[in-house]
Amino acid sequence: MGTDADVFLRHLARGLRPRADQLVNAVMERLLDEHPDLFQYEDLAPLAQPATYEHVTAILDVLEHKVDVTEVEAPPAAIEFARRLAGHGARISELLRLYRLSHARMLQLLYKEAAGRSRDPELIIAMATALTETGFEYIDRTSKQAVAAYQQERDRWLQQRLIMISEASTRIGTTLDTTRTAQELADFGASRFADLVTVDLFDPVLDGECALPATGPSTLRRTAQRSVLDGCPDSAVETGQAHTYPEGSDPARALSTGQSSRHHIGADDIPLWLARSPDHRRALQSVGIHSVLVVPLRARGRTLGLAQFLRHHNPELFNDDDLLLAHEIASRAAVSIDNARRYSHERSTAMTLQRSLLPQHLAEQPAVETASRYMPSGSRTGVGGDWYDVIQLSGARVALVVGDVVGRGLNAAATMGRLRTAVRTLADIDLMPDELLTHLDDVVIRLQRDEEHVIDEITATCLYAVYDPVSGLCSLASAGHVPPAVAAPPALASDDSGPRSVVFPDIPIGPPLGVGGLPFETAQFELLPGSLLALYTDGLVESRARDVDAALNVIRSVLAQAPASLEDTCDRLLSALLPSRPFDDVALLVARTRALDADHVAALDLPSDPAVVSAARAYAAERLAAWGLEDMTFATELMVSELVTNAIRYGEDPIQLRLILQSTLTCEVSDTSSTAPHLRRAHAFDEGGRGLLLVAQLAERWGTRHSREGKVIWAEQSLPADRGPAKPR
């Protein structure tokens, strides 16, 4: 019976061969009815018919010529069909279902044809059994080959997707600029994936704010877009334009739920959120837009905006794999955008903090004329801790300070503020520069101990200089900081913008603040009136494109031809030394020295004898009369009497009384003792102890400063309203 069945199937196959086209059409009708979506791709539909024909003829060959099924190869058209199906992202289950449907239909047709050719039940059963075994062996054999081809193509497709994702990671987020990152996403998507890519972000994201809008209709801004068509005529929103999506629309739903979606669009059903005007609708119809991916940009649990990928030039519709790819790329871009937002927020906060801690304007100083600049870095490393300050001291002196906290960001800016406050506090004690830096070093060490959990160790550099317009002496000390530049007055005294000689004083540079255990030294040199003193942080002279010596030569050249305006001098230094986006922060402080006329300084040496107190009062009254300050005689005589008496009683020779007329009237009494006086409350029957209390009540400010030779007790009084400050020279 088996031989009879084989002969029967041989004759059946021979008889059906002329009608192979009819069998193919019947199989194709079944496939189109059961699986119409697979034939929406233009490259698959033309290939389905040849693949089916090759399968039909191959099965007829097996039946007619008794071909060994284990030697049968899947038809080339069927292999190519499987590969293209994989390329479109179809699942392997869809390929196997196509095989089951097509071969099941083929077996049905063969069963029906065989039943019409014989009435022998046993032959029909034997034929059906043989046909079923042969058909399933053929399906197993050829489907394995098709699946292998599918998997090979799928692996290649996945590898291409991984390469694309990797490329996206390198091309998107190259900077910490929100707008540029959004544009990089649009550029990449339009070059590799879609015909039009639009990126909308919420305004708070662009502004670097922490508070992002809640879910619901919110205004977005078209931050970036890119099209394969010049000028993006397929986009209804201009770059930079603010807009909203209608509530309930697909983009609004994606923003509120955080879920991506895929949409196929026909020429007659373009949604309103995509075509916002009749003209734009006609434009979209003319380019043939047919597929859209709507992907929310989410990072760290927040929705930052929306990306849309559209196709019209590329005929292939987006599939689920494309949606996954777009979601992956958009997710990576969203993290980069959020990093840029957070960086912008921290940078803005740090800059606001730093600028609030720096002097808002430099108060006019009788001893010096000053101008300053602060330039934040243009790199992604963030704001640094550079600072400068000008502090008025007793005795008409002034302190000039520049410093640099190592590090970036809010911590550096906050540390800078703490150190600047510490310097001002220590300056009020009138310490020598080296002693002030020693105390400041202790402050930094205490900060390090208090903040042991902070990864970055607190370290800073500082240059502290004190200029005395009476003696013309400049005293300074450096804690790991670059030395200043000193420009002598012009050769022609009448021309303040004439050529100057410029030097960089060879001063001892101590260790940076925070090292501890090492001493600082004070250097002193004289400055003529009209000299320029330029203090700066290392960001001004250190550059990747130029060595330090070259930068110092530039400073020397600029200061040698410095204009009369210190503001212009600062601008020339910055423009000559810094690029448009400096790598490091820069603090610059330029001062022009002044000197007090000898007529505004009066000094009297006194022996350690109580009898000279009256002579000191008389000398003070005489000088006040010469300066036209008779109204201040009584208070000044009283302060002179008390201060000279204290020096004679508790101090050591030599003793000197000095009166300085500047913006205030300063009375100073110096002696060689290092013992500092202090206020105390005198009891009712005490004969002394009220002198300093009287001085404190009469003076606007008073204090003590120490030097290598001893101490100076000073007291300042404000000048009458109708009397302006003394003019320095």
Sequence and secondary structure as in RCSB ss.txt:
>XXXX:A:sequence
MGTDADVFLRHLARGLRPRADQLVNAVMERLLDEHPDLFQYEDLAPLAQPATYEHVTAILDVLEHKVDVTEVEAP
PAAIEFARRLAGHGARISELLRLYRLSHARMLQLLYKEAAGRSRDPELIIAMATALTETGFEYIDRTSKQAVAAY
QQERDRWLQQRLIMISEASTRIGTTLDTTRTAQELADFGASRFADLVTVDLFDPVLDGECALPATGPSTLRRTAQ
RSVLDGCPDSAVETGQAHTYPEGSDPARALSTGQSSRHHIGADDIPLWLARSPDHRRALQSVGIHSVLVVPLRAR
GRTLGLAQFLRHHNPELFNDDDLLLAHEIASRAAVSIDNARRYSHERSTAMTLQRSLLPQHLAEQPAVETASRYM
PSGSRTGVGGDWYDVIQLSGARVALVVGDVVGRGLNAAATMGRLRTAVRTLADIDLMPDELLTHLDDVVIRLQRD
EEHVIDEITATCLYAVYDPVSGLCSLASAGHVPPAVAAPPALASDDSGPRSVVFPDIPIGPPLGVGGLPFETAQF
ELLPGSLLALYTDGLVESRARDVDAALNVIRSVLAQAPASLEDTCDRLLSALLPSRPFDDVALLVARTRALDADH
VAALDLPSDPAVVSAARAYAAERLAAWGLEDMTFATELMVSELVTNAIRYGEDPIQLRLILQSTLTCEVSDTSST
APHLRRAHAFDEGGRGLLLVAQLAERWGTRHSREGKVIWAEQSLPADRGPAKPR
>XXXX:A:secstr
 HHHHHHHHHHHHHHHGGGHHHHHHHHHHHHHHH GGGGGSTTTHHHHHHHHHHHHHHHHHHHHHT  GGG    
HHHHHHHHHHHHTT  HHHHHHHHHHHHHHHHHHHHHHHHTT   HHHHHHHHHHHHHHHHHHHHHHHHHHHHHH
HHHHHHHHHHHHHHHHHHHHHS SSS HHHHHHHHHHHHHHHT SEEEEEEEHHHHTT S    SSS  EEEEEE
EESSTT TT SS TT EE   TTSHHHHHHHH   EEEE  TT   TTT  SHHHHHHHHHHT  EEEEEEEEET
TEEEEEEEEEESSS S   HHHHHHHHHHHHHHHHHHHHHHHHHHHHHHHHHHHHHHS SS    SSEEEEEEEE
   STT   EEEEEEEE STT EEEEEEEESS SHHHHHHHHHHHHHHHHHHHTT  HHHHHHHHHHHHHHHHHH
TTT SS   EEEEEEEEETTTTEEEEEEES    EEE   SSTT TTS   EE     EE  BT  S     EEE
E  TT EEEEE GGGT  SSS HHHHHHHHHHHHHT  S HHHHHHHHHHHH  SS SS EEEEEEEE    GGG
EEEEEE S GGGHHHHHHHHHHHHHHTT GGGHHHHHHHHHHHHHHHHHH  S EEEEEEESSEEEEEEEES   
        TT SSS HHHHHHHH SEEEEEE SS EEEEEEEE  TTS      
